[in-house]
């Protein structure tokens, strides 16, 4: 019975995959005629990379497994599995029908073993984030760690593959969904896989998936039988030696010498007598960086510019140091273990600063667990770390059971909390979305924000966070009784309401003078205005047309959606002047406004930095609007009257024409 199940599983896989040596006809599958991925499906079918089911269907919306995706990716890139890479690299793939292809993907750096500490699970659906990483690596591109613009960018940022997702999108390999999301943790469907891999083939310039001919060279062995680094001799054939290439380790089987170069395995050139552009060499779990190579008899001598740990093994799982986060103290960090140089058995150097493990808490994250480094072992037998489990340095995905809240030193009953979120740099984060380190800093988009830059919204009130402390993975938040900031929500970003102004015609009003009667209807000083009255708002010096204005009664704040497509109001000033030019008798009188140059408003002389322009002819001071024409100014101690003005949008220059008072 067991054999029958295995045969059925194998048959199911082969129904989707076709051997690359077989030319498959572009079958007209019965269920794809109106499917959006039809062309991609037929393209891959015509090349023999995929096939359908016996009933004539393709089932494009059925999930695709990791093994299936791996095989088609290799085929589409013209990569065939070799005998040297046919050794299982995952414990759960050693007897799998695709074990040779999986091993080849590992050999090529497309799959990274340490990213699957619990096994590859080759028959499980592959996630969209994983597919992005595999295609980007196959293309030889690097991850882009800048933020994405997807609506679920917070979920994308939480993925270990966020940088690959950004690159896959930029390289036109993958796209988001029509609702603006990417869904990094959703499985890839068969039709989606065909489109992704068709994009990959087009990007790689491969039209038929035929592997390129290997580079040939005169690589006579030259009698090189060992690698010698720091006095330790590693013999080829008896000691595993690797070349670090494309974020993976390539096993070295031979060194060849030709034309002043060393060829690894007959194909990969290394430069002699120079460390320039040489990749790292790995032996004894030590990564020797950018080695300067020379030949001494039968030995290839290597002098490294850096010495680092290649991997960490814990509880039988091996973690690649490139993907192991490294922390100094209790703060979040952008470092990985591969950033730390091994100085001696108790010192690591990070960014040219030496840290003693006895005087500093240096810790690593392995999976979801955190460990302090208590010892460093370096010797002829290799290198390793001694680790001790500690409380988490960085915590995310919190819920109410993980926190306590004190308001003015009084504990808040969490049973009374119906709504809780945080405002960090104007963006809302639910409790389950925040990432916090043990020092209490909030982490968003690779930036750290101390607690006093964070506001808590609890039920219908806003509270200024004063401190956040970690105790055994739990967090205690300390906040004031109420926030001094009055908030407004502009284009889904939270803004200090005192910095938001409503503009109608040439008049400017602070937001606390505005009453929202109903959606798109406001009342100011006894007058009622609607959206059709060309209502605008000024935020951060930019004047926008309002697409919608409303009031959130639950949070007691005004919400505004601006017309970002049209930008600034017609005829309005898009920002405050960056420069003033004063003219007298049609000639430039003064270029720029100094600190002693003033304009009369509100019963006194005001600096130009203290007023706000609503358009080229009006400015406001202390919530009162003034006409620029006929206003008095003092330039260089001499009084003038303004007769006219002109706003140069392209240069953000306000030209002011004067006559002597």
C-alpha positions in Angstrom: 0.0 0.0 0.0 2.8 2.4 0.9 4.5 1.7 -2.5 1.2 2.5 -4.3 0.9 5.9 -2.5 4.5 6.8 -3.4 3.9 5.9 -7.0 0.7 8.0 -7.1 2.6 10.9 -5.6 5.3 10.6 -8.2 2.7 10.3 -11.0 1.0 13.5 -9.8 4.3 15.3 -10.0 5.2 14.0 -13.4 1.8 15.1 -14.7 2.9 18.7 -14.1 6.6 18.4 -15.0 7.9 17.2 -18.3 11.5 16.1 -18.8 13.4 18.9 -20.6 14.6 16.5 -23.3 11.0 15.8 -24.4 9.4 18.2 -26.8 5.8 18.6 -25.5 3.1 19.9 -27.8 1.4 23.1 -26.9 -1.7 21.4 -25.7 -4.9 23.3 -25.7 -5.9 22.6 -22.1 -9.6 22.5 -21.6 -9.7 24.8 -18.6 -7.4 27.7 -19.6 -9.2 29.2 -22.6 -10.3 32.3 -20.5 -7.6 32.2 -17.9 -5.3 35.2 -17.6 -2.2 33.0 -17.6 -3.1 31.1 -20.8 -0.2 32.4 -22.9 2.4 31.7 -20.3 1.0 28.2 -19.7 1.1 27.3 -23.4 4.6 28.8 -23.8 6.1 26.6 -21.1 4.1 23.6 -22.3 5.5 24.1 -25.8 9.0 23.9 -24.4 8.2 20.7 -22.6 8.6 22.1 -19.1 5.0 21.4 -18.0 2.1 19.2 -18.8 -1.5 18.8 -17.8 -3.7 16.1 -16.3 -5.1 13.0 -18.0 -8.5 14.5 -18.2 -7.2 17.3 -20.5 -7.1 20.0 -17.8 -4.3 22.1 -16.5 -5.9 23.3 -13.2 -4.1 26.7 -13.2 -5.5 27.7 -9.8 -4.1 24.7 -8.0 -1.1 25.3 -5.7 2.4 24.3 -7.0 4.8 22.6 -4.6 8.4 23.7 -3.8 9.8 20.7 -5.7 7.7 21.3 -8.8 8.6 25.0 -8.8 12.3 24.2 -8.3 12.4 21.8 -11.3 10.6 24.1 -13.7 12.8 27.0 -12.6 16.0 24.9 -13.3 14.6 23.8 -16.7 13.6 27.4 -17.7 17.1 28.6 -16.9 18.8 25.7 -18.7 20.3 24.2 -15.6 20.6 20.4 -15.5 21.4 18.4 -12.3 24.9 16.9 -12.3 26.1 13.8 -10.5 28.2 15.9 -8.2 25.2 17.7 -6.9 22.8 14.7 -6.7 23.5 14.3 -2.9 20.5 15.2 -0.7 20.9 18.5 1.0 17.7 18.4 3.0 16.9 15.5 5.3 13.4 15.2 4.0 14.4 15.3 0.3 17.0 12.5 0.2 14.5 10.0 -1.3 12.3 12.5 -3.1 11.7 12.2 -6.8 13.2 15.7 -7.3 16.2 15.2 -4.9 18.8 15.8 -7.7 17.1 19.0 -8.9 16.8 20.2 -5.3 20.5 19.5 -4.6 21.4 21.3 -7.8 19.4 24.3 -6.7 21.3 24.3 -3.4 24.6 24.0 -5.3 23.7 27.0 -7.5 22.6 29.1 -4.4 19.0 29.2 -5.5 17.8 27.3 -2.4 19.5 28.0 0.9 19.5 25.1 3.4 19.7 27.3 6.5 16.5 29.0 5.6 14.6 25.7 6.2 15.8 24.5 9.6 12.9 22.1 9.9 13.4 20.7 6.4 12.3 21.8 2.9 8.9 20.0 2.9 9.3 19.7 -0.9 5.6 18.7 -1.5 4.2 21.7 0.4 3.0 24.7 -1.6 5.7 27.2 -2.2 5.0 30.7 -0.9 5.2 33.8 -3.1 8.0 35.3 -1.0 10.1 32.1 -1.4 9.4 32.1 -5.2 10.7 35.7 -5.4 13.9 34.8 -3.6 14.6 31.8 -5.8 14.0 33.7 -9.1 16.1 36.7 -8.0 19.0 34.4 -7.0 18.7 32.4 -10.2 19.0 35.7 -12.1 22.1 36.7 -10.1 20.5 39.8 -8.6 20.8 41.1 -5.1 17.9 41.8 -2.6 16.8 45.5 -2.4 16.2 46.3 1.3 14.3 49.6 0.6 10.6 49.7 1.5 7.9 48.4 -0.9 4.7 50.3 -1.8 2.3 47.4 -1.6 -0.8 47.9 0.6 0.4 45.1 2.8 4.0 46.4 3.0 4.0 45.8 6.7 3.5 42.1 6.1 6.2 42.2 3.3 8.6 43.9 5.7 8.1 41.0 8.2 9.2 38.4 5.6 12.8 37.3 5.6 12.6 37.6 1.8 11.4 41.2 1.8 14.5 42.4 -0.1 14.0 39.7 -2.7 10.3 40.7 -3.1 11.3 44.3 -3.9 13.9 43.1 -6.5 11.5 40.6 -8.1 9.0 43.4 -8.5 11.6 45.9 -9.8 12.9 43.3 -12.3 9.3 42.6 -13.5 9.4 39.0 -12.4 6.4 39.3 -10.1 3.6 41.8 -9.5 1.1 42.5 -6.8 -2.6 41.8 -7.0 -5.3 44.2 -8.3 -6.1 45.4 -4.7 -2.5 46.6 -4.3 -1.4 43.7 -2.0 1.5 41.3 -2.5 0.5 38.5 -0.1 4.0 37.2 0.7 2.7 34.3 2.8 0.2 33.0 0.2 0.9 29.9 -1.9 1.8 30.2 -5.6 -0.7 28.8 -8.1 0.2 26.8 -11.2 -0.9 29.5 -13.6 1.0 32.1 -11.5 4.1 30.0 -11.6 4.0 29.8 -15.3 3.8 33.6 -15.7 6.6 34.2 -13.1 8.9 31.7 -14.8 8.1 33.0 -18.3 9.1 36.4 -17.0 12.3 35.0 -15.6 13.2 33.3 -18.9 12.6 36.6 -20.8 14.7 38.5 -18.3 17.5 36.0 -18.5 17.4 35.9 -22.3 16.7 32.2 -22.4 14.3 31.2 -25.2 14.3 27.5 -24.9 15.9 26.6 -21.6 19.0 25.1 -23.2 22.0 25.2 -20.8 24.9 27.3 -22.0 28.1 25.5 -22.8 30.6 25.5 -20.0 33.6 27.8 -20.2 36.7 25.9 -21.2 40.3 26.7 -20.4 43.7 25.0 -20.1 43.4 24.1 -16.5 46.3 21.7 -15.9 46.4 20.7 -12.3 49.8 22.1 -11.7 50.2 19.7 -8.8 48.0 21.7 -6.4 46.6 19.3 -3.8 45.9 21.5 -0.7 44.8 24.9 0.5 46.9 26.5 3.3 45.4 29.3 5.4 46.8 30.7 8.6 49.2 27.8 8.9 46.5 25.1 8.6 46.7 22.7 5.6 43.4 21.5 4.1 44.0 18.6 1.7 41.7 18.3 -1.3 39.7 15.2 -1.3 40.0 14.6 2.5 38.9 18.0 3.9 35.7 19.8 2.7 36.7 23.1 1.1 34.3 25.5 -0.4 34.1 28.6 -2.6 31.5 31.2 -1.4 29.6 32.3 -4.5 26.2 33.8 -4.8 25.5 33.5 -1.1 26.1 29.7 -1.1 29.1 27.4 -0.7 30.3 25.6 -3.8 32.3 22.5 -3.0 35.9 22.6 -4.4 37.1 19.4 -6.1 40.2 20.8 -7.9 42.5 23.7 -8.3 43.9 24.3 -11.8 46.5 26.8 -13.0 46.5 28.7 -16.3 47.5 32.1 -17.6 48.3 33.5 -14.2 44.9 32.4 -12.8 43.7 29.7 -10.5 40.6 27.8 -11.8 38.3 26.2 -9.2 36.7 23.0 -10.5 38.0 23.9 -14.0 35.7 26.9 -14.5 35.8 29.6 -11.8 38.8 31.9 -12.1 40.7 33.3 -9.1 43.4 36.0 -9.3 46.9 35.2 -8.1 48.9 37.6 -6.0 46.0 39.9 -5.4 42.9 39.9 -3.1 40.9 42.0 -5.5 37.6 40.5 -6.5 38.4 37.1 -5.1 35.4 35.4 -3.5 35.6 34.0 0.0 37.0 30.5 0.7 35.5 28.3 3.4 37.2 25.6 5.4 36.6 24.2 8.9 33.4 26.4 9.2 35.6 29.5 8.8 35.0 31.9 6.0 38.3 33.5 4.8 37.5 36.8 3.1 39.0 38.1 -0.2 42.2 35.9 0.0 45.4 36.9 -1.6 46.6 33.7 -3.3 50.1 32.4 -4.1 51.5 29.0 -5.0 54.1 27.2 -2.9 54.9 23.8 -4.3 51.7 21.7 -4.2 50.0 24.1 -1.9 47.7 27.1 -2.7 48.6 29.6 -0.1 45.8 32.0 1.0 46.2 35.2 3.1 42.7 36.4 4.1 41.7 40.0 4.7 39.1 38.8 7.2 38.2 35.7 9.1 34.5 35.0 9.9 32.2 32.2 11.0 30.5 30.5 8.1 27.6 28.9 10.0 26.1 28.1 13.4 24.9 24.7 14.3 22.3 24.4 17.1 20.1 21.4 18.0 21.3 19.6 14.8 20.2 22.6 12.6 22.8 24.6 10.6 22.2 28.3 10.1 24.1 30.3 7.4 25.8 33.3 9.1 24.6 35.6 6.3 21.1 35.0 7.6 21.8 35.0 11.4 20.9 38.4 13.0 23.6 39.6 15.4 22.8 42.0 18.2 24.9 44.2 20.5 23.3 44.7 23.9 19.5 44.8 24.0 19.0 46.9 20.9 17.8 46.1 17.4 20.6 45.8 14.8 21.1 45.6 11.1 24.1 43.3 11.6 24.3 39.6 10.7 26.8 37.1 12.1 28.7 37.3 8.8 29.5 41.0 9.6 31.6 39.9 12.6 35.3 39.1 12.3 36.8 36.5 14.6 39.7 38.2 16.5 40.4 35.6 19.1 38.5 33.2 21.4 36.7 36.0 23.2 36.6 38.9 20.8 34.5 39.8 17.8 35.1 42.9 15.6 32.0 44.6 14.2 32.4 47.7 12.0 36.0 48.0 13.1 35.0 48.0 16.8 36.3 45.1 18.9 33.8 43.7 21.4 34.7 41.3 24.2 32.0 38.7 24.8 32.8 38.9 28.5 32.1 42.6 28.7 29.3 43.0 26.1 26.2 41.0 25.5 26.5 39.8 21.9 23.7 37.6 20.8 22.2 35.9 17.8 18.7 34.9 16.6 18.3 31.3 15.5 14.8 30.8 14.2 12.5 32.4 16.8 15.0 31.9 19.6 17.8 34.2 20.9 21.1 33.1 22.3 24.0 35.0 24.0 27.5 34.2 22.7 29.4 32.8 25.6 32.5 31.4 23.9 34.3 31.3 20.6 36.3 28.2 19.6 38.9 28.7 16.8 41.4 26.0 16.0 42.7 23.4 13.5 39.4 21.5 14.0 37.4 24.5 12.8 35.4 27.3 14.5 32.2 27.3 16.5 30.2 29.3 19.1 29.1 28.4 22.6 25.6 29.7 23.1 23.2 30.2 26.0 19.5 30.9 25.6 18.3 34.4 26.6 15.1 36.4 26.5 14.2 37.8 23.0 16.1 40.9 21.9 13.5 41.7 19.3 9.8 40.8 19.6 6.9 41.0 17.2 3.4 39.6 16.7 2.3 40.6 20.2 -1.2 40.3 21.6 -2.8 41.6 24.8 -1.6 38.6 26.8 2.0 39.7 26.1 1.7 43.2 27.5 0.8 45.4 30.5 -0.1 49.1 30.4 0.4 51.7 33.1 -1.2 55.1 32.7 0.3 57.6 35.1 1.7 54.7 37.1 -1.8 53.0 37.4 -2.2 49.6 35.8 -4.8 49.6 33.0 -7.4 46.7 33.1 -6.8 45.1 29.7 -10.3 43.6 29.8 -11.6 47.1 29.2 -9.5 47.6 26.0 -11.5 47.3 22.9 -9.1 49.0 20.5 -5.3 49.4 20.7 -2.8 50.7 18.1 0.3 52.7 17.9 1.3 55.8 15.9 4.9 55.7 14.7 6.1 58.4 12.4 2.5 59.1 11.4 1.7 55.5 10.5 -0.8 53.3 12.4 0.4 49.9 13.6 -1.8 47.4 15.4 -0.3 45.5 18.3 0.3 42.4 16.2 2.2 44.5 13.6 4.7 46.2 15.8 8.3 45.1 16.2 10.0 46.2 19.5 13.5 45.5 20.8 14.4 44.9 24.5 15.4 48.5 24.9 11.8 49.6 24.2 12.5 51.0 20.7 9.9 50.5 18.0 11.3 49.3 14.6 9.7 50.2 11.3 11.2 50.2 7.8 14.7 49.6 9.3 14.5 52.7 11.5 14.3 52.7 15.3 12.0 55.0 17.2 12.4 55.5 21.0 9.2 55.2 23.1 8.8 59.0 23.5 8.3 59.2 19.7 5.4 56.8 19.9 1.7 57.5 20.6 -0.6 54.8 21.9 -4.3 54.9 20.9 -6.4 53.0 23.5 -10.1 52.8 22.9 -11.1 56.5 22.1 -8.0 58.2 23.6 -4.5 59.0 22.6 -1.6 58.6 25.1 2.0 59.6 24.9 4.3 56.7 25.5 7.1 57.4 27.9 8.8 54.1 28.2 8.6 50.4 27.3 10.4 47.7 29.2 10.9 44.0 28.4 10.6 41.3 31.0 11.1 37.7 29.8 9.6 38.5 26.4 6.6 40.5 27.9 6.4 44.3 27.5 5.2 46.9 30.0 4.2 50.2 28.4 4.3 53.4 30.5 2.3 56.3 29.2 0.8 59.6 30.3 -2.8 60.2 31.0 -3.4 62.0 27.7 -1.4 63.0 24.7 -0.5 66.7 24.3 -0.9 66.2 20.6 -4.3 66.7 18.9 -4.4 64.4 15.8 -5.7 64.6 12.3 -5.6 61.8 9.7 -4.4 63.0 6.3 -4.2 60.3 3.6 -4.2 57.6 6.3 -1.2 59.2 8.0 -1.6 60.7 11.5 -0.5 64.3 11.7 -0.3 66.9 14.5 -3.5 68.8 14.0 -1.9 72.1 14.9 0.2 71.7 11.7 -2.8 71.3 9.5 -4.6 74.3 8.0 -7.8 74.5 6.0 -7.7 77.0 3.1 -10.7 78.4 1.4 -10.0 81.0 -1.3 -7.4 83.3 0.2 -8.3 82.6 3.8 -6.5 80.2 6.1 -7.9 78.6 9.2 -6.3 76.4 11.9 -8.0 73.0 12.1 -9.4 73.7 15.6 -11.5 76.5 14.1 -13.2 74.0 11.7 -16.3 72.0 12.5 -17.0 69.0 10.2 -20.8 69.0 9.9 -20.9 65.9 7.8 -18.8 64.3 5.1 -17.5 67.0 2.8 -19.4 69.8 4.6 -17.6 72.1 7.1 -18.5 75.1 9.2 -16.1 77.9 10.0 -17.1 81.0 11.9 -20.8 80.7 11.2 -20.3 80.0 7.5 -20.9 76.6 5.9 -18.7 75.3 3.0 -18.9 72.2 0.9 -16.3 70.4 -1.2 -17.5 72.3 -4.3 -16.2 75.5 -2.6 -12.6 74.5 -3.5 -11.6 73.6 0.0 -7.9 72.9 0.4 -5.6 72.0 3.2 -1.9 72.8 3.9 0.2 70.0 5.3 4.0 70.3 5.8 4.0 73.4 3.7 2.2 71.9 0.7 -1.3 73.0 -0.3 -3.6 70.3 -1.6 -7.1 70.1 -2.9 -9.3 68.0 -0.6 -10.9 65.0 -2.1 -12.9 64.1 1.1 -13.1 65.5 4.6 -14.9 63.7 7.4 -15.0 63.2 11.1 -14.1 59.9 13.0 -16.3 60.0 16.0 -14.6 56.9 17.6 -11.2 58.6 17.6 -12.5 62.2 17.8 -10.4 63.4 14.9 -10.8 64.9 11.4 -9.9 62.7 8.5 -8.9 64.2 5.1 -8.1 62.5 1.8 -6.3 64.9 -0.5 -6.4 64.8 -4.3 -2.9 63.5 -4.7 -3.4 63.0 -8.5 -3.8 66.8 -9.1 -1.5 67.8 -6.3 -1.7 71.4 -5.2 -4.7 73.7 -5.6 -4.9 75.5 -8.9 -3.1 78.9 -8.5 -2.0 77.9 -5.0 1.5 77.9 -3.6 2.8 74.3 -3.6 5.2 75.1 -0.7 6.7 78.0 1.2 9.2 80.1 -0.7 12.7 78.9 -0.6 13.9 82.2 -1.7 12.8 85.9 -1.8 13.9 88.4 -4.4 13.1 92.1 -3.8 12.8 94.6 -6.7 12.9 98.4 -6.7 12.4 100.4 -9.8 12.4 97.2 -12.0 15.9 96.2 -10.7 16.9 93.6 -8.1 17.2 95.5 -4.8 18.1 92.5 -2.6 18.4 88.8 -3.3 17.2 86.9 -0.3 15.5 87.7 3.1 17.8 88.0 6.1 16.9 87.6 9.7 16.6 91.3 10.2 14.2 91.8 7.2 10.6 91.9 8.4 7.0 92.4 7.4 4.3 94.2 9.4 1.5 91.9 10.6 -0.6 91.5 13.8 0.5 94.9 15.2 4.2 94.3 14.9 7.2 93.5 12.7 7.5 89.7 11.8 10.3 87.8 10.2 9.6 86.2 6.9 10.1 82.8 8.5 7.2 83.5 10.9 4.5 83.9 8.2 2.8 81.4 5.9 1.9 82.1 2.3 -1.5 80.8 1.0 -0.9 82.0 -2.5 1.3 84.6 -4.2 -0.8 87.5 -3.0 -1.7 86.5 0.6 0.0 85.4 3.8 -1.1 84.4 7.3 0.1 85.3 10.7 -1.4 84.0 13.9 -4.4 82.6 12.0 -5.1 85.9 10.3 -4.8 86.4 6.6 -3.2 89.5 5.1 -2.9 90.9 1.6 0.7 91.0 0.5 0.1 94.1 -1.7 0.2 97.3 0.3 1.9 95.5 3.2 4.9 97.3 4.8 8.3 95.7 4.9 11.7 96.7 6.3 14.7 95.7 4.1 18.1 96.6 5.4 16.5 99.0 7.9 14.6 100.9 5.2 10.8 100.8 5.0 9.0 100.0 1.8 5.4 99.3 0.6 4.8 96.2 -1.5 3.2 97.0 -4.9 3.1 93.5 -6.6 4.4 90.0 -6.3 5.1 87.0 -8.5 5.4 83.3 -7.6 8.0 81.3 -9.6 6.8 77.7 -9.0 9.7 76.0 -10.7 12.3 77.7 -8.5 10.0 78.2 -5.4 11.0 81.9 -5.5 8.7 84.7 -4.4 9.5 88.0 -6.2 8.3 91.1 -4.3 8.1 94.5 -5.9 8.7 97.6 -3.7 8.4 101.3 -3.5 9.7 103.5 -0.8 7.3 104.3 2.0 
